[in-house]
């Protein structure tokens, strides 16, 4: 799966050089004397056909919000990896540090708009003479949300199927995805051992959409059983999903109307107003909308909520 991810989504000229058949995982609990123990996400040592090896540091970001300081984490993990290799004597005296390739796999809902290079987070003007003394580094971003369905459909790739599962927001579409995954494994029977990984992803997707537990043991089901379960429960899940979506649409509509009315009534709004409106319940939005007819200030609309915001 790692080889597939790199070959499919890392568009760099060197990706044909690593020999993935000889790669090996690296212990990520760094025990460097004089420093606290730290642990990164995933590190692989991959020999290069041209000689030497590269260490692939894969940082997994499964949060709904982007992480502004991710590059700081990535650079610190690279340095810890080098210190660990030096401490273990795996770099000869007078030798050179092995290259590290840092990649961030992000599956959050919002697009990643934060810096991927440390240079962009250091507070110095471009012409500062201090730049030569600053550390630098960057990571390769794989933002799953930037690949649309048409792009993923063109790829005969297990990673693309994983992205499609994680992007799916409609339980009804999951059944078709199960069939697609089963067809992929029919074409690549030598990778059947990965079926259980996809089962877990489908189970997680079902739980995220429906809030229901689907199995006590995550790998107890097969893809066929997942498909049968989806077909059996689809009508009930569809109704629940549609009700939730309708509630979300109502809430978005009420928020939009209230914000327009507030802008028209008070012109300039404090920065706390919009997030408070967007995060409010439907009942509270309707109550605020009723108050706006007679209110002379934001305090009269939001009441205690306005005081709390200050």
N, C-alpha and C positions, 0 to 999 in steps of 0.2 A: 504493500500500500504506500509506503514511503517513496519507493522508486517511482510508482505511478504518479504520485503527487508532484514530485520534483520534475519529472519529464513532461508532465502535462501543463503545469502551472508556473514553473520557474523558467521564464523566457530569457535564459542567459546562454551565451555561446559555449560555456564550459560543461554543460550538463551531460554531454556524451563522454566526458573524461572519467567520471567516477565509475568504479567497478562495483555495482550494487550486490553482485553475487558474493562478494567477500566482506561486506560491511559487518560491523559488530557494534552492539550497544555499549555505551560508556556509562560507568557509575556516575550518577549526578549528585551524590551526597559528598560535597567537597569538604575534606578534612585537612585543612591547611593549618599548620601550627601557628598559634598566635592569633587566629581569626575564628569567629563563630562559624558553626556548621551552617552551610547553605545548601539549597537544593534547587536545581532548575527543572525544566519540564522534560525534554527529551534530547539526548545527545547521541549521535552515531559517528563512529570513525569509519570513513569510506576510503579505501585505497584508490589512488588515481592511476589510470593506465599509463599516464605520462611519467609516473614516478611520484613517490611520497604519498601523502594522504591528506584528506580534508576532514575537519570535524564539522558536522552539520548540527547546529543548535536550533531546534524547533520549539518555539514558544507558542503555546496554545492559549488563545484568548477567547473564552466562551462567555464573556460578559455582554450585556445589552448596551453598555456604554463603552466608548473607546477609552484607552488608557494613554493619557498624555505623556507619561514618563516611561513608556514601554522601552524606548531605546536605551534609557539609563539602566534598566534591568538587563537588557541584552548585552550591553557593554560590560557590565559587572560580571555576568555569567561567563563571558568570554575570558575575562581576566582571571576569574576563579578557576576556570578550566586549565589555563596555562600554568597557574600556580600549582595546581594539583599535579599536572604532568611533570613539572620541575621537581616537586617534592618527592614524587615516586621514581625519579631518575629516568623517566621515559624520554627526556630530551637530553642528548649528550652534551657534555661540557663544551662550550664553544659552538654549539649548534644553533639552529634557528627555531623560532616558534612556529608550529604548524598553522596553516591557514584555517580560519573559522568562517563558516557561512551561517549567518543568523537569519532565520525566516520566522515570520509571525503568521500563524493561521488564525484568522479572525472570522467568527460567524455571528457577530452581533447584528441587530436590526438596522442600526444607523451606519451610514458609510464612514469609513475611517478617514478623517481629515486632519489627524494629528501628525507631527513630524516623524519621519522615519530615520532621520540623521541627527546625531548629537549636536552637530554644528548649529542647527537651527534652534537649539534650546539654550545656547550660551549667550549671556547678555553682554556682547561686545559689538562695537561698530565694525563695519566691514574693513576699515583701514587701520584697526588697532594693531600695534606691534606685539600684542600678547597672543595673537592667534597661533603662532608656531608652537606655543607651549600648552595649548589646550588639547585634551584627548579628543579623539574623533571615532566615528564608527557609525554604521547604519545597518538596518535590517531590510530584508526583502519581504514586502507585504503581500500576503495572499488573502484578499478580502472576498470571501465567498459570495457576498451580496452583489458584487460587481459583475458577476457572470450571469447573464440572463438564460432563460430556458433554451432558446435557440442555440446559443453558444454551447451549452452543456450537452444538448442533444447531438451535436456534431462530433462529440468526443466519445470514442469507444473506451471509456475509462471508468474504473471503479471509483476514483476520487470524484469524478463528475456526478456519479450516482449518489454518492454521499452528500455532495453539495445540494442536489435536488431534494433529497430527503430532509435535510436541515432547513431548506428554504420553504418547504411545503407548509401551507397554513390551512389547508382544507382536508379534513379526514377522508373525503371522497376520493381525492387524488392519490392518497396513499396506496389504495388497492392496485391502481394501475402501475404505481412505482414498484410494488412488490413483484408484479409480473415482469416488469422490465429488468429488475435485479435477477430474478430467476432465469430469464433468458440469457443474461450476461454470463451467469455461472455455467449455463449449458454450453456456451461457446468456450469457456475457459475452465474446464473441469479440474485442471491441476491446481486451481486456487480455491477449491471447495472448502478448505479449512477456514476461509474467511467468512463463510456464510453466517456463522454465529455472531460475528461482529456486526453485520448488517441487521441481524435480528434485534440486537440490542438497540441499534439506532432507530429502527422502526418502533420498538417498544417505547423508547424515550419520546419519539415524536407523538405517539398516541397519548402518552401521559401528559405531555405539554399542551396538546389541543383539547383533550377531554377531561383532564384531571383524574382519570381513573387508572388504577393499577391494573396491569394486564398479565402479570405473572409474578409469582413469589421469587423464583430464581430466574435471573435475566436471560440465561442461555437455555432455558428448559424448552423453548418453542423452536420449531423450524419455520422456514419461510412459508411453507404450505399452510402451517397452522396459523401463522400471522394473517395470511390472506383469508383463510376461512373465518377467523375471528373478526376481521374487518367487514366481511360481507354479512356476517350474522348481526353485528351491532351497528351497521352503518346508518340505518334509518333513525335510530334513537340518537346517535352521535350527530347526524346531520341536523336534526331538529334542535338539539341543544346548541350546536355551533351557530346555526342561523339566528337563534334567540340572542346569543351573546353578541354576534355581529350587529344585529339590529339595535341592541342596547348601545354598542359603541358608536354606531352611526347617529343615533339620537343625541348622545352625549356630545359628539363632535359638532352636530348642528346647533345645539343649544349654546355651546362654547363660542362658536363663530358668531352667532347672533348677539350674544352678550358683549363680546369684545367690540363688535362694530358699534353697538349702542353706547358703550363706554367711551370709545374714541370720539364719537359724535357729540356726546354730552360734555366731556371734559378735555377733549383735544389731546393733551399730553398726559400719558399715564406713567406712574412710577414703575420701575423695573419689576417689582414684585407682583404686579397685577396679573400679567399674562400667565406665568406659570401657576399661580393660584387658581385661575379660572380653568386652565387645562387639566389640572389635577383634581378638580372638585367632583363630587358626586352629581348625578342627574338631579336629584331632589334639591340640592344646594344651589345648583345653577338656576333652576326654575325660581327658587326663592329670591335670589339676587336679581334676576330679571324682573320680577314683580316690584322689587324695591326701587328700581332705577326710575320708575315713573315719577315718584315724589321726592327722591333724594336730592339733597343739595351738595353733598360731598361723598367721597369714596367711603368715609367712615360710616355714613348712614346706610350705605349699600352692604358693605362687608362686615360692619359691626365689630365684634371681638376679633374677627379674622384680620381686619385692617390693623388693629392695635398690635396683634401678634407679629404681623409682618414688619412693623417698625422696630 
